[in-house]
Amino acid sequence: MLGKRTTRPMPWTRAPLRRGSDRIQAWMTLGLAMVILLAGPWVAWRAGSMAYGADVRANAWEKQHHRPAVAVLVQDAPNLVYAAGEAPPLPTDVSVLARWSGPDGVDRSGAVPVPAGMPAGSTVPVWIDEHGDLVRPPRRRNAGVDASAAALLAVAVLVALLAGVRRIVVRRLDRRRLRSWEAEWMMVGPRWSRR
């Protein structure tokens, strides 16, 4: 019983009521499923390896071109004043003038973000580039996680694309079937309704 149920909808089985459009739909569905099963792993591997390589290269570039440094505050960071009864907002940073040494040993200065109320002479960690200019801290990248996410996204896009193609073809086949059924009903309907 189970064997007949699973083989009945297969495109190669013959059924007296199955039309050509039904066979086209069944073969197309089988073909798209095979494409997903065969191309899906390759697409996942390709997207994952590209994302992994990009993360590794970005980490290596940042490690080569950005380095940590210590900046010394030249002036006090202002304290934030709140109105009576007003709750203080989440911790905010203020920009304060600071000095740091560049990779060439030359002193640099500029505004760095620090918590409000820090006194002059305090040290804060900063990141600088090879010219000694301030840059953002390196982004924390996990190449394995990013590669896995890219692989899953690529497979999801492949499945969505193929499902969209299938839906368009099935919609056209349904229109064709409905036109065919309507034409047949126009021939059979008048004979059937006579008594």
Residue frames as a rotation matrix with the C-alpha (Angstrom) as fourth column:
MET 1
0.569 0.822 0.000 0.00
0.822 -0.569 0.000 0.00
0.000 0.000 -1.000 0.00
LEU 2
0.529 -0.442 -0.725 2.76
0.100 -0.815 0.570 2.44
-0.843 -0.374 -0.387 0.96
GLY 3
-0.528 -0.776 0.345 4.74
0.411 0.122 0.903 1.53
-0.743 0.619 0.254 -2.16
LYS 4
-0.138 0.568 0.811 1.82
0.978 -0.048 0.201 2.39
0.153 0.821 -0.550 -4.43
ARG 5
0.794 0.468 -0.387 1.27
0.553 -0.821 0.141 5.67
-0.252 -0.326 -0.911 -2.62
THR 6
0.227 -0.787 -0.574 4.86
-0.002 -0.590 0.808 6.79
-0.974 -0.182 -0.135 -3.04
THR 7
-0.716 -0.552 0.427 5.22
0.397 0.181 0.900 5.70
-0.574 0.814 0.090 -6.68
ARG 8
0.178 0.884 0.431 1.84
0.925 -0.001 -0.380 6.95
-0.336 0.467 -0.818 -7.88
PRO 9
0.839 0.229 -0.494 2.79
0.119 -0.962 -0.245 10.67
-0.532 0.147 -0.834 -8.08
MET 10
-0.197 -0.980 -0.004 6.10
0.168 -0.038 0.985 9.94
-0.966 0.194 0.172 -9.79
PRO 11
0.036 0.242 -0.970 6.33
-0.750 -0.634 -0.186 11.39
-0.660 0.734 0.159 -13.30
TRP 12
-0.750 -0.409 -0.520 7.23
-0.660 0.521 0.541 8.09
0.050 0.749 -0.661 -14.98
THR 13
-0.732 0.559 0.389 4.10
0.305 0.780 -0.546 6.27
-0.609 -0.281 -0.742 -13.80
ARG 14
-0.857 0.507 0.096 1.16
-0.031 -0.236 0.971 6.10
0.515 0.829 0.218 -16.17
ALA 15
-0.637 0.754 -0.159 -2.31
0.317 0.068 -0.946 7.07
-0.702 -0.653 -0.282 -15.01
PRO 16
-0.303 0.553 0.776 -5.40
0.952 0.137 0.274 7.35
0.046 0.822 -0.568 -17.23
LEU 17
0.740 0.669 -0.069 -6.38
0.673 -0.738 0.060 10.77
-0.011 -0.091 -0.996 -15.88
ARG 18
0.111 -0.787 -0.606 -2.90
0.414 -0.518 0.749 12.26
-0.904 -0.334 0.268 -15.97
ARG 19
0.970 0.221 0.101 -2.50
0.196 -0.466 -0.863 14.94
-0.143 0.857 -0.496 -18.61
GLY 20
0.344 -0.878 0.334 0.64
0.706 0.007 -0.708 16.14
0.620 0.479 0.622 -20.31
SER 21
0.201 -0.239 0.950 0.74
-0.360 -0.920 -0.155 19.23
0.911 -0.311 -0.271 -18.11
ASP 22
0.898 0.121 0.424 0.62
-0.440 0.290 0.850 17.01
-0.020 -0.949 0.313 -15.01
ARG 23
0.728 -0.681 0.078 3.62
0.685 0.727 -0.043 15.05
-0.028 0.085 0.996 -16.29
ILE 24
0.172 -0.654 0.737 5.47
0.341 -0.662 -0.668 18.30
0.924 0.366 0.109 -17.07
GLN 25
0.494 0.081 0.866 4.81
-0.655 -0.620 0.432 19.54
0.571 -0.781 -0.253 -13.53
ALA 26
0.971 -0.113 0.209 5.91
-0.067 0.715 0.696 16.25
-0.228 -0.690 0.687 -11.97
TRP 27
0.496 -0.838 0.227 9.14
0.820 0.367 -0.438 16.06
0.284 0.404 0.870 -14.02
MET 28
0.176 -0.418 0.891 9.90
-0.003 -0.906 -0.424 19.71
0.984 0.072 -0.161 -13.32
THR 29
0.742 0.140 0.655 9.39
-0.628 -0.196 0.753 19.22
0.234 -0.971 -0.057 -9.57
LEU 30
0.881 -0.458 0.116 11.62
0.389 0.843 0.372 16.14
-0.269 -0.283 0.921 -9.60
GLY 31
0.323 -0.787 0.526 14.25
0.717 -0.158 -0.678 18.01
0.617 0.596 0.513 -11.64
LEU 32
0.309 -0.180 0.934 14.24
-0.373 -0.926 -0.056 21.02
0.875 -0.331 -0.353 -9.29
ALA 33
0.920 0.010 0.392 14.52
-0.373 0.329 0.868 18.74
-0.120 -0.944 0.306 -6.27
MET 34
0.673 -0.722 0.161 17.53
0.738 0.671 -0.075 17.05
-0.054 0.170 0.984 -7.88
VAL 35
0.222 -0.588 0.778 19.09
0.316 -0.711 -0.628 20.44
0.922 0.385 0.028 -8.63
ILE 36
0.602 0.040 0.798 18.67
-0.648 -0.560 0.516 21.44
0.468 -0.827 -0.311 -4.98
LEU 37
0.936 -0.217 0.275 20.15
-0.032 0.729 0.684 18.15
-0.349 -0.649 0.676 -3.77
LEU 38
0.486 -0.791 0.370 23.09
0.873 0.421 -0.247 18.27
0.040 0.443 0.895 -6.18
ALA 39
0.034 -0.472 0.881 23.80
0.424 -0.791 -0.440 22.01
0.905 0.389 0.174 -6.45
GLY 40
0.857 0.404 0.321 22.89
-0.087 -0.499 0.862 22.93
0.508 -0.767 -0.392 -2.85
PRO 41
0.744 -0.623 -0.243 26.02
0.519 0.309 0.797 21.47
-0.421 -0.718 0.554 -1.25
TRP 42
-0.116 -0.812 0.572 28.25
0.979 -0.191 -0.073 23.04
0.169 0.551 0.817 -3.90
VAL 43
0.243 0.280 0.929 26.57
0.227 -0.947 0.226 26.45
0.943 0.156 -0.294 -3.48
ALA 44
0.991 0.133 0.004 26.91
0.019 -0.168 0.986 26.17
0.131 -0.977 -0.169 0.32
TRP 45
0.416 -0.907 -0.070 30.59
0.820 0.341 0.460 25.19
-0.394 -0.249 0.885 0.06
ARG 46
-0.141 -0.484 0.864 31.35
0.840 -0.521 -0.154 27.98
0.524 0.704 0.480 -2.42
ALA 47
0.488 0.400 0.776 29.59
-0.004 -0.888 0.461 30.71
0.873 -0.228 -0.431 -0.41
GLY 48
0.984 -0.113 -0.141 31.07
0.155 0.131 0.979 29.47
-0.092 -0.985 0.146 2.87
SER 49
0.219 -0.972 0.087 34.62
0.942 0.234 0.241 29.30
-0.254 0.029 0.967 1.51
MET 50
-0.074 -0.206 0.976 34.33
0.583 -0.802 -0.125 32.78
0.809 0.560 0.180 -0.02
ALA 51
0.757 0.404 0.514 33.03
-0.163 -0.645 0.747 34.25
0.633 -0.649 -0.422 3.27
TYR 52
0.836 -0.502 -0.221 35.70
0.455 0.408 0.792 32.41
-0.307 -0.763 0.569 5.27
GLY 53
-0.017 -0.893 0.451 38.46
0.994 -0.065 -0.092 33.66
0.111 0.446 0.888 2.96
ALA 54
0.158 0.141 0.977 37.16
0.269 -0.959 0.095 37.23
0.950 0.247 -0.190 3.08
ASP 55
0.960 0.215 0.180 37.09
-0.115 -0.281 0.953 37.20
0.256 -0.935 -0.245 6.89
VAL 56
0.564 -0.818 -0.108 40.59
0.735 0.438 0.517 35.74
-0.376 -0.372 0.849 7.12
ARG 57
-0.151 -0.620 0.770 41.94
0.863 -0.462 -0.203 38.35
0.482 0.634 0.605 4.69
ALA 58
0.453 0.383 0.805 40.16
0.009 -0.905 0.426 41.19
0.891 -0.186 -0.413 6.54
ASN 59
0.984 -0.127 -0.122 41.53
0.135 0.100 0.986 40.01
-0.113 -0.987 0.116 9.89
ALA 60
0.227 -0.964 0.139 45.05
0.944 0.253 0.213 39.74
-0.240 0.083 0.967 8.46
TRP 61
-0.038 -0.203 0.978 44.81
0.596 -0.790 -0.141 43.21
0.802 0.578 0.151 6.88
GLU 62
0.763 0.374 0.528 43.62
-0.157 -0.685 0.712 44.79
0.627 -0.626 -0.463 10.13
LYS 63
0.836 -0.508 -0.206 46.32
0.433 0.381 0.817 43.00
-0.336 -0.772 0.539 12.09
GLN 64
-0.033 -0.898 0.439 48.94
0.999 -0.041 -0.008 44.35
0.025 0.438 0.898 9.69
HIS 65
-0.343 -0.091 0.935 47.63
0.492 -0.865 0.096 47.92
0.800 0.493 0.341 9.38
HIS 66
0.450 0.525 0.722 45.97
-0.386 -0.614 0.688 48.67
0.805 -0.589 -0.073 12.74
ARG 67
-0.355 -0.596 -0.720 47.60
0.510 0.522 -0.684 48.47
0.783 -0.610 0.119 16.12
PRO 68
0.682 0.599 -0.419 46.63
0.662 -0.263 0.702 49.34
0.310 -0.756 -0.576 19.69
ALA 69
-0.448 -0.767 0.459 48.06
0.334 -0.620 -0.710 52.41
0.829 -0.165 0.534 21.40
VAL 70
0.005 0.391 -0.920 47.59
0.994 -0.101 -0.037 54.27
-0.108 -0.915 -0.389 24.66
ALA 71
-0.076 0.056 0.996 46.32
0.362 -0.929 0.080 57.86
0.929 0.367 0.050 24.61
VAL 72
-0.570 -0.141 -0.810 46.76
0.814 -0.234 -0.532 60.26
-0.115 -0.962 0.248 27.54
LEU 73
0.489 0.835 0.253 44.01
0.841 -0.528 0.115 62.80
0.229 0.157 -0.961 28.16
VAL 74
-0.583 -0.676 0.450 45.20
0.571 -0.735 -0.365 66.40
0.578 0.044 0.815 27.90
GLN 75
-0.673 0.434 0.599 42.10
-0.597 -0.796 -0.094 67.86
0.436 -0.422 0.795 29.54
ASP 76
-0.786 0.470 0.401 39.36
-0.132 0.506 -0.852 66.74
-0.603 -0.723 -0.336 31.90
ALA 77
-0.744 0.656 0.128 36.30
0.423 0.314 0.850 65.12
0.517 0.686 -0.511 30.38
PRO 78
-0.631 0.541 0.555 33.24
-0.659 -0.752 -0.015 67.19
0.410 -0.375 0.831 31.24
ASN 79
-0.874 0.472 0.117 30.67
0.254 0.649 -0.717 65.79
-0.414 -0.597 -0.687 33.65
LEU 80
-0.602 0.755 0.260 27.16
0.264 -0.119 0.957 65.52
0.754 0.645 -0.127 32.31
VAL 81
-0.935 0.345 0.079 24.61
-0.239 -0.451 -0.860 67.52
-0.261 -0.823 0.504 34.28
TYR 82
-0.612 0.790 -0.022 21.04
0.623 0.499 0.602 66.26
0.486 0.355 -0.798 34.59
ALA 83
-0.358 0.605 0.711 17.95
-0.483 -0.772 0.414 68.28
0.799 -0.195 0.569 35.42
ALA 84
-0.720 0.142 0.680 16.29
-0.651 0.204 -0.731 67.68
-0.242 -0.969 -0.055 38.79
GLY 85
0.135 0.813 0.566 14.26
-0.501 0.549 -0.669 64.49
-0.855 -0.193 0.482 38.75
GLU 86
0.625 0.032 -0.780 15.71
-0.764 0.230 -0.603 63.43
0.160 0.973 0.168 35.40
ALA 87
0.776 -0.354 0.522 17.16
0.084 0.879 0.470 59.95
-0.625 -0.321 0.712 35.27
PRO 88
-0.107 -0.872 -0.477 20.68
-0.663 -0.295 0.688 59.77
-0.740 0.390 -0.547 33.86
PRO 89
0.697 0.334 -0.634 20.80
-0.713 0.420 -0.562 58.22
0.079 0.844 0.530 30.40
LEU 90
0.901 -0.431 0.046 22.87
0.431 0.902 0.005 55.19
-0.044 0.015 0.999 29.57
PRO 91
0.199 -0.894 -0.401 26.62
0.368 -0.311 0.876 55.77
-0.908 -0.322 0.267 29.88
THR 92
0.964 0.106 0.242 27.66
0.265 -0.384 -0.885 58.24
-0.001 0.917 -0.398 27.22
ASP 93
0.007 -1.000 0.013 31.06
0.950 0.011 0.311 59.11
-0.311 0.010 0.950 25.87
VAL 94
0.892 0.123 -0.436 32.33
0.024 -0.974 -0.225 62.62
-0.452 0.190 -0.872 25.33
SER 95
0.591 -0.719 0.366 35.14
0.631 0.129 -0.765 63.68
0.503 0.683 0.530 23.01
VAL 96
0.874 -0.415 -0.253 38.24
-0.039 -0.578 0.815 64.98
-0.484 -0.702 -0.521 24.76
LEU 97
0.634 -0.730 -0.256 41.64
-0.611 -0.270 -0.744 66.10
0.474 0.628 -0.617 23.47
ALA 98
0.806 -0.415 0.422 44.32
-0.042 0.670 0.741 63.40
-0.590 -0.615 0.523 23.98
ARG 99
0.255 -0.811 -0.526 47.90
-0.967 -0.204 -0.155 62.59
0.019 0.548 -0.836 22.88
TRP 100
0.787 -0.112 0.606 49.43
0.000 0.983 0.182 59.33
-0.616 -0.143 0.774 21.72
SER 101
-0.234 -0.924 -0.301 52.60
-0.577 -0.118 0.808 58.19
-0.783 0.363 -0.506 19.97
GLY 102
0.695 0.426 -0.579 52.40
-0.712 0.300 -0.634 57.00
-0.097 0.854 0.512 16.39
PRO 103
0.914 -0.345 0.213 54.32
0.347 0.937 0.027 54.00
-0.209 0.049 0.977 15.05
ASP 104
0.395 -0.800 0.452 57.10
0.482 -0.239 -0.843 56.35
0.782 0.551 0.291 13.89
GLY 105
-0.278 -0.493 -0.825 57.50
0.957 -0.072 -0.280 57.74
0.079 -0.867 0.492 17.45
VAL 106
-0.850 0.028 0.526 55.99
0.055 -0.989 0.141 61.15
0.524 0.148 0.839 16.61
ASP 107
-0.728 0.620 -0.293 53.40
0.371 -0.004 -0.929 62.43
-0.577 -0.784 -0.227 19.09
ARG 108
-0.668 0.648 0.367 49.91
0.284 -0.234 0.930 62.92
0.688 0.725 -0.027 17.70
SER 109
-0.858 0.484 -0.171 46.86
0.039 -0.272 -0.962 64.54
-0.512 -0.832 0.214 19.21
GLY 110
-0.697 0.714 -0.068 43.15
-0.206 -0.108 0.973 64.49
0.687 0.692 0.222 18.56
ALA 111
-0.175 0.749 0.639 39.73
-0.984 -0.157 -0.086 63.99
0.036 -0.644 0.765 20.08
VAL 112
-0.822 -0.044 -0.568 39.04
-0.063 0.998 0.015 60.56
0.566 0.048 -0.823 21.54
PRO 113
0.248 0.956 0.158 35.77
-0.431 -0.037 0.902 59.29
0.868 -0.292 0.403 23.01
VAL 114
-0.832 -0.464 -0.305 35.98
0.098 0.419 -0.903 58.71
0.546 -0.781 -0.303 26.77
PRO 115
0.018 0.847 -0.531 33.43
0.904 0.214 0.371 58.26
0.428 -0.486 -0.762 29.56
ALA 116
0.429 0.227 0.874 32.21
-0.007 -0.967 0.254 61.52
0.903 -0.115 -0.413 31.08
GLY 117
0.930 -0.004 0.368 34.15
-0.352 -0.296 0.888 62.78
0.106 -0.955 -0.277 34.10
MET 118
0.617 -0.778 -0.116 37.59
0.779 0.625 -0.048 61.24
0.110 -0.060 0.992 33.36
PRO 119
0.739 -0.382 -0.556 40.39
0.012 -0.817 0.576 63.48
-0.674 -0.432 -0.599 34.71
ALA 120
0.735 -0.587 -0.339 43.29
-0.582 -0.289 -0.760 64.79
0.348 0.756 -0.555 32.62
GLY 121
-0.266 -0.927 0.264 46.29
-0.964 0.254 -0.078 62.45
0.005 -0.276 -0.961 32.61
SER 122
0.246 0.420 0.874 44.13
-0.392 0.868 -0.306 59.33
-0.887 -0.267 0.378 32.46
THR 123
-0.795 -0.528 -0.299 45.04
-0.506 0.306 0.806 56.77
-0.334 0.792 -0.510 29.85
VAL 124
0.384 0.906 0.178 42.61
-0.510 0.369 -0.777 55.24
-0.770 0.208 0.604 27.39
PRO 125
-0.419 -0.516 0.747 43.21
0.340 0.674 0.656 52.50
-0.842 0.529 -0.106 24.83
VAL 126
0.419 0.488 -0.766 42.90
-0.590 -0.495 -0.638 53.57
-0.690 0.719 0.080 21.19
TRP 127
0.299 -0.312 0.902 43.59
0.668 0.743 0.035 52.01
-0.681 0.592 0.431 17.80
ILE 128
0.258 -0.307 -0.916 45.80
-0.527 -0.839 0.133 53.69
-0.810 0.448 -0.379 15.21
ASP 129
0.988 0.020 0.154 46.75
0.121 0.520 -0.846 52.95
-0.097 0.854 0.511 11.61
GLU 130
0.345 -0.931 0.122 50.27
0.937 0.349 0.010 52.83
-0.051 0.111 0.993 10.15
HIS 131
-0.096 -0.343 0.935 50.29
0.435 -0.859 -0.270 56.65
0.895 0.381 0.231 9.87
GLY 132
-0.899 -0.239 -0.367 49.34
0.421 -0.237 -0.876 57.16
0.122 -0.942 0.313 13.52
ASP 133
-0.611 0.749 0.257 45.79
-0.630 -0.656 0.414 58.33
0.479 0.091 0.873 12.82
LEU 134
-0.585 0.489 0.647 42.92
-0.504 0.406 -0.762 57.11
-0.636 -0.772 0.008 14.98
VAL 135
-0.597 0.478 -0.644 40.81
-0.472 0.439 0.764 54.29
0.648 0.760 -0.037 13.58
ARG 136
0.458 0.815 0.356 37.94
-0.840 0.265 0.474 52.23
0.291 -0.516 0.806 14.91
PRO 137
-0.221 -0.493 0.841 38.80
-0.705 0.676 0.212 49.13
-0.674 -0.547 -0.497 16.92
PRO 138
-0.862 -0.125 -0.491 39.01
-0.464 0.585 0.665 46.00
0.204 0.801 -0.563 14.78
ARG 139
0.199 0.979 -0.031 35.75
-0.943 0.200 0.265 44.25
0.266 -0.023 0.964 14.18
ARG 140
-0.461 -0.291 0.838 35.49
-0.583 0.812 -0.039 40.91
-0.669 -0.507 -0.544 15.91
ARG 141
0.167 0.450 -0.877 35.02
-0.947 0.321 -0.016 38.40
0.274 0.833 0.480 13.15
ASN 142
-0.131 -0.152 0.980 34.44
-0.414 0.906 0.085 34.71
-0.901 -0.395 -0.181 13.58
ALA 143
-0.578 -0.187 -0.795 35.26
-0.811 0.021 0.585 33.25
-0.093 0.982 -0.164 10.19
GLY 144
-0.979 0.203 -0.019 33.59
0.201 0.977 0.072 29.91
0.033 0.066 -0.997 10.94
VAL 145
-0.300 0.917 -0.262 30.30
0.490 -0.087 -0.867 31.47
-0.818 -0.389 -0.424 12.01
ASP 146
-0.067 0.241 -0.968 30.30
-0.604 -0.782 -0.152 33.90
-0.794 0.575 0.198 9.09
ALA 147
-0.822 -0.274 -0.499 31.04
-0.567 0.472 0.675 31.07
0.051 0.838 -0.544 6.66
SER 148
-0.814 0.576 0.076 28.22
0.532 0.791 -0.302 28.95
-0.234 -0.205 -0.950 8.08
ALA 149
-0.058 0.816 -0.574 25.78
0.167 -0.559 -0.812 31.85
-0.984 -0.143 -0.104 7.86
ALA 150
-0.294 -0.106 -0.950 26.81
-0.822 -0.478 0.308 32.58
-0.487 0.872 0.053 4.27
ALA 151
-0.986 -0.081 -0.146 26.40
-0.143 0.859 0.492 28.91
0.086 0.506 -0.858 3.33
LEU 152
-0.523 0.852 -0.032 22.92
0.659 0.380 -0.649 28.73
-0.541 -0.361 -0.760 4.86
LEU 153
0.023 0.518 -0.855 21.89
-0.216 -0.833 -0.510 32.00
-0.976 0.196 0.093 3.22
ALA 154
-0.616 -0.322 -0.719 23.17
-0.749 -0.045 0.661 30.86
-0.245 0.946 -0.213 -0.18
VAL 155
-0.948 0.316 0.026 21.23
0.314 0.924 0.217 27.59
0.045 0.214 -0.976 0.02
ALA 156
-0.242 0.902 -0.357 18.12
0.530 -0.186 -0.827 29.47
-0.813 -0.390 -0.433 1.16
VAL 157
-0.130 0.139 -0.982 18.44
-0.617 -0.786 -0.029 31.83
-0.776 0.602 0.188 -1.82
LEU 158
-0.901 -0.227 -0.370 18.89
-0.432 0.545 0.718 28.87
0.039 0.807 -0.589 -4.18
VAL 159
-0.739 0.673 0.027 15.81
0.640 0.714 -0.283 27.13
-0.209 -0.192 -0.959 -2.78
ALA 160
-0.059 0.734 -0.676 13.76
0.200 -0.655 -0.729 30.34
-0.978 -0.178 -0.108 -2.91
LEU 161
-0.427 -0.174 -0.888 14.83
-0.746 -0.488 0.454 31.02
-0.512 0.856 0.078 -6.49
LEU 162
-0.968 0.041 -0.246 13.97
-0.118 0.794 0.596 27.51
0.220 0.607 -0.764 -7.66
ALA 163
-0.521 0.839 -0.158 10.69
0.701 0.315 -0.640 27.54
-0.487 -0.444 -0.752 -5.73
GLY 164
-0.115 0.444 -0.889 9.82
-0.262 -0.877 -0.404 30.83
-0.958 0.186 0.217 -7.43
VAL 165
-0.716 -0.188 -0.673 10.59
-0.695 0.097 0.713 29.35
-0.069 0.977 -0.200 -10.86
ARG 166
-0.915 0.400 -0.053 8.46
0.396 0.916 0.066 26.32
0.075 0.039 -0.996 -10.02
ARG 167
-0.313 0.845 -0.434 5.59
0.447 -0.272 -0.852 28.52
-0.838 -0.461 -0.293 -8.84
ILE 168
-0.293 0.168 -0.941 5.63
-0.677 -0.731 0.080 30.54
-0.675 0.661 0.328 -12.07
VAL 169
-0.858 -0.068 -0.510 5.61
-0.448 0.583 0.677 27.39
0.251 0.809 -0.531 -14.22
VAL 170
-0.781 0.612 -0.121 2.87
0.605 0.696 -0.386 25.75
-0.152 -0.375 -0.915 -12.11
ARG 171
-0.255 0.704 -0.663 0.74
-0.001 -0.686 -0.728 28.89
-0.967 -0.185 0.175 -12.37
ARG 172
-0.423 0.064 -0.904 1.03
-0.872 -0.300 0.387 28.82
-0.247 0.952 0.183 -16.16
LEU 173
-0.938 0.093 -0.335 0.25
-0.028 0.940 0.339 25.10
0.346 0.327 -0.879 -16.23
ASP 174
-0.610 0.759 -0.227 -2.79
0.516 0.163 -0.841 25.71
-0.601 -0.630 -0.491 -13.99
ARG 175
-0.205 0.518 -0.830 -4.06
-0.551 -0.763 -0.339 28.38
-0.809 0.388 0.442 -16.39
ARG 176
-0.661 -0.098 -0.744 -3.58
-0.722 0.352 0.595 25.98
0.203 0.931 -0.304 -19.27
ARG 177
-0.927 0.333 -0.169 -5.44
0.364 0.909 -0.205 23.21
0.085 -0.252 -0.964 -17.40
LEU 178
-0.414 0.812 -0.412 -8.29
0.216 -0.351 -0.911 25.54
-0.884 -0.466 -0.031 -16.52
ARG 179
-0.290 0.272 -0.918 -8.65
-0.851 -0.512 0.117 26.65
-0.438 0.815 0.380 -20.15
SER 180
-0.841 -0.072 -0.536 -8.64
-0.363 0.810 0.460 23.00
0.401 0.582 -0.708 -21.23
TRP 181
-0.801 0.577 -0.160 -11.24
0.533 0.564 -0.631 22.04
-0.274 -0.591 -0.759 -18.64
GLU 182
-0.288 0.706 -0.647 -13.39
-0.233 -0.707 -0.668 25.00
-0.929 -0.041 0.368 -19.62
ALA 183
-0.471 0.080 -0.878 -13.23
-0.882 -0.058 0.468 24.04
-0.014 0.995 0.098 -23.30
GLU 184
-0.916 0.133 -0.379 -14.14
0.079 0.985 0.155 20.44
0.394 0.112 -0.912 -22.48
TRP 185
-0.636 0.723 -0.270 -17.00
0.426 0.037 -0.904 21.58
-0.643 -0.690 -0.331 -20.27
MET 186
-0.366 0.492 -0.790 -18.33
-0.688 -0.714 -0.126 23.75
-0.626 0.497 0.600 -23.10
MET 187
-0.590 0.127 -0.798 -18.60
-0.639 0.531 0.557 20.56
0.494 0.838 -0.232 -25.18
VAL 188
-0.773 0.232 -0.591 -19.86
0.389 0.909 -0.152 18.21
0.501 -0.348 -0.792 -22.46
GLY 189
-0.916 0.349 -0.196 -21.93
0.015 -0.458 -0.889 20.62
-0.400 -0.817 0.415 -20.35
PRO 190
-0.404 0.830 -0.385 -24.83
-0.910 -0.405 0.082 21.16
-0.088 0.384 0.919 -22.79
ARG 191
-0.245 0.307 -0.920 -25.21
-0.367 0.849 0.381 17.39
0.897 0.431 -0.095 -23.40
TRP 192
-0.793 -0.140 -0.593 -25.05
0.422 0.577 -0.700 16.61
0.440 -0.805 -0.398 -19.70
SER 193
-0.880 0.458 -0.125 -27.57
-0.194 -0.588 -0.785 19.24
-0.433 -0.667 0.607 -18.61
ARG 194
-0.346 0.800 -0.490 -30.23
-0.831 -0.019 0.555 18.01
0.435 0.600 0.671 -21.10
ARG 195
-0.713 0.145 0.686 -32.64
-0.390 0.732 -0.559 15.52
-0.583 -0.666 -0.465 -19.62
